[in-house]
Amino acid sequence: MNANADSHKPGKTRHAFFYLLLGLATLLALYLLRPFFYPLFWAAVIAVVFKPFHRRLCERIASPSLAATASLFLIMTVIILPAGVVGSLLLNESFHVYNSLNVESARIESQVKEMIARVAADPYLRFFHIDMSLIGENVTALVEKTTSFIFDSLKNLTQNTIMFLVNFAIMLYTLFFFLRDGEKFVGMAMRIFPLGAVKEGLLLERFAAMTAATLKVTLIIGGLKGLLGAIVFFITGVHGAITWGVLMVFTSIIPAVGCAIVWAPVGAVMLVLGHVWEGVVILLCGLFIISHVDTFLRPMLVGQAIRMHTLLIFLSTLGGLSLFGISGFVIGPVIVSLVQTLWEFHDELLKNENGSSHETDIC
């Protein structure tokens, strides 16, 4: 008995050492791929979204590489080329907006100080003993923070262009192989999670549904808000209407606040600069038209694709944005959706175990 036990110890030691080495090698590989996380993620997202079309294309084209090339060409034609044209226009216009804001920021601050001085000179307000100097400091600080936020947003649009192009090229290269060999990669990944074919398929289905629904809602609602905002800014004579519209598309991702971060300061600045009717139009359109796009369209667009509570969507989107940046509006809800699916698997497993143990007790 002791001899057999001693003979099993070297085997167990070798197995433990092997799994330790396997875990360290896997962590090292993930660490090496960490700089390319966002290109890989977006390549996977685009591959999932265009998977139905690519399947139909594979039925007509025998060569997998040729079918993947055709799908990639379609993706570039439908998404990437228009995005490149809009991006080049946005880049040129953002420089003009940035320069104009540099000139007008001092004017905005002086206008705010003059307005506060006129209010402080009002004889009726003297009876209330309002500390107008404190109010002036706070308003000036608010204006400075608003302009700095706008400056930072425009810098983020115009800087890091080279890094973006590198990541974009990596994403395209990866997307080709995800389209051609996507099922092989999924099979390799699912070897880590031996949940069974049914549960693995459900996980992939939930990932695809959440990703497609999130992108659909964000692109349609955000794009419509940005278009409405750009039209309102153009009508009211705001310089750089396209730039502000694109900023509204990005900021519409933020739950609760959304693109009010853009149109509210722009409307307030127009009022401060003396453009009264323009500022009123911007604020009214923002309050009663742009802000209610979600109310009418989101229930129709989301439907039953996202089986998640509104609070979870809100918190997962905010958490994703804080941890992963702009890509977090997809990553956050996807992570929470997968966790929710795993807990459903856990509940099913507990029910099955309780049911089998109950039958054994009866027997």
C-alpha positions in Angstrom: 0.0 0.0 0.0 2.8 2.4 0.9 4.8 1.5 -2.2 1.8 2.3 -4.4 1.2 5.6 -2.7 4.8 6.5 -3.0 4.8 5.6 -6.7 1.8 8.0 -7.3 3.5 11.0 -5.6 6.0 11.7 -8.5 3.2 11.5 -11.0 1.1 14.0 -8.9 4.1 16.3 -8.6 4.7 16.2 -12.3 1.0 17.0 -13.0 1.1 19.9 -10.5 4.3 21.3 -12.0 2.8 20.9 -15.5 -0.3 22.9 -14.6 1.7 25.5 -12.8 3.9 25.9 -15.9 0.8 25.9 -18.1 -0.8 28.7 -16.0 2.3 30.8 -16.1 2.7 30.4 -19.8 -0.9 31.4 -20.4 -0.6 34.5 -18.2 2.6 35.4 -20.1 0.9 35.0 -23.4 -2.0 37.2 -22.2 0.4 39.8 -21.0 2.1 39.8 -24.4 -1.2 40.4 -26.1 -2.3 43.0 -23.6 -1.2 46.0 -25.8 -3.4 44.7 -28.6 -6.5 44.1 -26.5 -8.7 46.9 -28.1 -7.8 46.0 -31.7 -8.5 42.3 -31.0 -11.8 43.2 -29.2 -13.1 45.4 -31.9 -12.1 42.8 -34.6 -14.1 40.2 -32.6 -17.1 42.6 -32.3 -17.2 43.4 -36.1 -16.7 39.7 -36.9 -19.7 38.8 -34.7 -21.9 41.6 -36.2 -21.1 40.5 -39.8 -21.1 36.8 -39.1 -24.6 36.1 -40.8 -23.5 37.9 -44.0 -20.1 36.1 -44.0 -21.9 32.7 -43.6 -24.1 33.4 -46.6 -21.0 34.5 -48.5 -19.2 31.2 -47.6 -22.1 29.2 -49.1 -21.4 30.8 -52.5 -17.6 31.1 -52.4 -15.7 27.9 -51.9 -12.4 29.4 -50.8 -12.5 30.6 -47.1 -9.7 33.1 -47.7 -11.5 34.6 -50.7 -14.8 34.8 -48.7 -13.0 36.5 -45.8 -11.4 39.0 -48.2 -14.8 39.8 -49.8 -16.4 40.3 -46.4 -13.5 42.5 -45.3 -13.9 44.5 -48.5 -17.6 45.0 -47.8 -16.9 46.1 -44.2 -14.3 48.6 -45.4 -16.8 49.9 -48.0 -19.7 50.2 -45.6 -18.1 51.3 -42.4 -14.4 52.2 -42.7 -14.3 54.4 -45.8 -17.2 56.7 -44.7 -15.7 56.8 -41.2 -12.4 57.9 -42.8 -14.0 60.6 -44.8 -15.9 61.9 -41.7 -12.7 61.6 -39.6 -10.7 63.7 -42.1 -13.4 66.4 -42.2 -13.6 66.3 -38.4 -9.8 66.6 -38.0 -9.7 69.7 -40.2 -12.6 71.4 -38.6 -11.5 70.6 -35.0 -8.3 72.7 -35.6 -10.5 75.7 -36.5 -12.8 75.1 -33.5 -9.8 74.8 -31.2 -8.2 78.1 -32.5 -11.5 79.9 -32.3 -12.1 78.7 -28.7 -8.6 79.9 -27.8 -9.5 83.3 -29.0 -13.0 83.5 -27.5 -12.3 81.9 -24.1 -11.0 85.2 -22.7 -14.0 87.0 -24.2 -16.4 84.5 -22.5 -14.7 85.0 -19.1 -14.9 88.8 -19.4 -18.6 88.6 -20.4 -19.3 86.5 -17.3 -17.6 89.0 -15.1 -19.5 91.9 -16.7 -22.8 90.1 -16.2 -22.0 89.4 -12.5 -21.1 93.0 -12.0 -24.4 94.2 -13.5 -26.3 91.8 -11.2 -24.3 93.0 -8.2 -25.2 96.6 -9.0 -28.9 95.8 -8.8 -30.3 97.7 -5.8 -33.0 95.1 -5.0 -30.4 92.3 -4.6 -28.5 94.3 -2.0 -31.2 93.5 0.6 -30.4 89.8 0.3 -26.7 90.2 1.2 -25.5 87.9 -1.6 -21.8 87.5 -1.8 -21.4 88.2 -5.5 -17.6 87.9 -5.4 -17.9 84.2 -4.3 -20.5 83.6 -7.0 -18.2 85.2 -9.5 -15.3 83.0 -8.6 -17.5 79.9 -8.8 -19.0 80.9 -12.2 -15.5 81.7 -13.5 -14.2 78.4 -12.3 -17.1 76.7 -14.0 -16.5 78.4 -17.3 -12.8 77.5 -17.1 -13.6 73.9 -16.4 -16.1 73.8 -19.3 -13.6 75.3 -21.8 -10.9 73.0 -20.6 -13.2 70.0 -21.0 -13.9 71.2 -24.6 -10.2 71.7 -25.2 -9.3 68.2 -23.9 -12.1 66.6 -26.0 -10.8 68.3 -29.1 -7.2 67.3 -28.3 -8.3 63.7 -28.0 -9.8 64.0 -31.4 -6.7 65.4 -33.0 -3.9 63.7 -31.1 -2.6 60.1 -31.1 -3.4 59.8 -34.8 -0.4 57.5 -35.5 -1.2 55.1 -32.7 -4.8 55.0 -33.8 -3.7 54.1 -37.4 -1.4 51.3 -36.1 -4.2 49.8 -34.0 -6.6 50.2 -36.9 -4.2 48.2 -39.2 -3.9 45.5 -36.5 -7.6 45.4 -36.2 -8.1 44.9 -40.0 -5.4 42.2 -40.1 -7.0 40.4 -37.1 -10.5 40.8 -38.6 -9.5 38.9 -41.7 -8.5 35.8 -39.6 -11.5 36.1 -37.3 -13.7 36.0 -40.3 -11.9 33.1 -41.9 -11.0 31.0 -38.9 -13.4 32.4 -36.3 -14.9 29.0 -35.4 -11.5 27.5 -34.8 -10.6 30.3 -32.5 -13.9 29.9 -30.6 -13.2 26.2 -30.3 -9.7 26.9 -28.9 -11.1 29.4 -26.4 -13.9 27.1 -25.3 -11.4 24.4 -24.3 -10.7 26.5 -21.3 -14.3 26.4 -20.2 -15.6 22.8 -20.4 -19.2 23.7 -20.0 -20.7 21.5 -22.7 -21.7 22.3 -26.2 -25.2 23.7 -25.2 -23.9 26.1 -22.5 -21.0 27.2 -24.7 -23.4 27.9 -27.5 -25.6 29.9 -25.2 -22.6 31.9 -23.9 -21.6 32.8 -27.5 -25.2 33.6 -28.4 -25.5 35.9 -25.4 -22.2 37.6 -26.3 -23.3 38.1 -29.9 -26.8 39.4 -28.9 -25.5 41.8 -26.3 -22.7 43.1 -28.6 -25.1 43.6 -31.6 -27.8 45.2 -29.5 -25.4 47.6 -27.8 -23.8 48.7 -31.0 -27.2 49.0 -32.8 -28.6 51.2 -30.0 -25.5 53.3 -29.6 -24.9 53.9 -33.3 -28.5 54.7 -34.2 -29.4 56.7 -31.2 -26.0 58.4 -30.9 -25.9 59.1 -34.6 -29.3 60.6 -34.6 -28.5 62.8 -31.6 -25.3 63.9 -33.3 -27.1 64.7 -36.5 -29.8 66.7 -34.8 -27.2 68.6 -32.7 -25.1 69.4 -35.8 -28.2 70.7 -37.6 -29.2 72.9 -34.6 -25.7 74.2 -34.3 -25.5 74.9 -38.0 -28.8 76.8 -38.0 -27.8 78.9 -35.0 -24.4 79.7 -36.5 -22.2 77.8 -34.1 -18.7 77.4 -35.6 -17.7 73.8 -36.1 -21.2 72.2 -36.2 -19.8 68.9 -37.5 -17.3 68.7 -34.7 -19.9 69.3 -32.0 -22.2 66.8 -33.7 -19.5 64.1 -33.6 -18.7 64.9 -30.0 -22.4 64.4 -29.2 -22.3 61.0 -30.8 -19.5 60.0 -28.5 -20.9 61.6 -25.3 -24.3 60.0 -26.0 -22.7 56.8 -24.8 -22.7 58.1 -21.2 -25.9 57.1 -19.4 -28.2 59.7 -17.8 -26.1 62.7 -18.8 -25.3 61.9 -22.4 -24.7 64.5 -25.0 -26.1 67.3 -22.7 -22.4 67.6 -21.8 -22.0 69.3 -25.2 -25.2 71.1 -26.1 -25.9 72.6 -22.6 -22.5 74.4 -22.4 -22.7 75.5 -26.0 -26.2 77.0 -25.4 -25.0 78.7 -22.2 -22.0 80.1 -23.9 -24.1 81.5 -26.7 -26.3 83.2 -24.1 -23.3 84.7 -22.3 -21.9 86.0 -25.6 -25.1 87.9 -26.3 -26.6 85.5 -28.9 -29.9 85.2 -27.0 -32.2 83.5 -29.5 -29.5 81.1 -30.7 -28.7 80.0 -27.2 -32.4 79.6 -26.3 -33.0 77.5 -29.5 -30.1 75.2 -28.6 -31.2 74.7 -25.1 -34.9 74.1 -26.0 -34.0 71.7 -28.8 -31.6 69.9 -26.4 -34.2 69.6 -23.7 -37.3 68.7 -25.7 -36.0 67.0 -28.8 -32.5 65.6 -28.5 -32.9 64.4 -24.9 -36.1 62.4 -25.8 -34.6 60.4 -28.6 -33.7 57.7 -26.2 -37.3 57.6 -24.8 -38.9 56.8 -28.1 -36.2 54.7 -29.9 -34.4 52.7 -27.2 -37.4 50.4 -26.3 -38.0 49.6 -30.0 -34.3 49.0 -30.8 -33.3 47.0 -27.8 -36.4 44.7 -27.7 -35.7 41.4 -26.1 -32.1 41.2 -27.2 -30.8 42.5 -23.9 -32.3 40.6 -21.1 -30.8 42.8 -18.4 -32.3 45.2 -15.9 -32.0 48.9 -16.7 -30.0 49.6 -13.6 -27.4 46.9 -14.5 -27.1 48.4 -18.0 -26.5 51.9 -16.5 -23.9 50.7 -14.0 -22.1 48.3 -16.4 -21.9 51.1 -19.0 -20.5 53.6 -16.5 -18.1 51.0 -15.1 -16.9 49.9 -18.5 -16.3 53.5 -19.6 -14.3 54.2 -16.4 -12.2 51.1 -16.8 -11.8 50.6 -20.6 -12.4 54.1 -22.0 -14.6 54.6 -25.1 -14.6 50.8 -25.8 -16.2 50.2 -22.3 -19.7 51.0 -23.5 -19.6 47.6 -25.1 -17.2 45.7 -22.8 -19.1 46.6 -19.6 -22.5 45.3 -20.6 -21.0 42.2 -22.3 -19.1 41.3 -19.1 -22.2 41.7 -16.9 -24.3 39.8 -19.4 -21.9 36.9 -19.4 -21.7 36.9 -15.6 -25.5 36.9 -15.5 -25.6 33.9 -17.9 -23.1 32.0 -15.7 -25.2 32.6 -12.7 -28.2 31.1 -14.6 -26.1 28.1 -15.3 -25.3 27.9 -11.6 -29.0 28.0 -10.7 -29.7 25.2 -13.2 -26.9 23.1 -11.7 -28.2 23.5 -8.2 -31.7 22.6 -9.3 -30.4 19.5 -11.0 -28.3 18.5 -8.0 -31.2 19.0 -5.6 -33.5 17.0 -7.9 -31.1 14.1 -8.1 -30.5 14.0 -4.4 -34.2 14.1 -3.7 -34.8 11.1 -5.9 -32.0 9.3 -4.2 -33.6 10.0 -0.8 -36.9 8.7 -2.0 -35.3 5.5 -3.3 
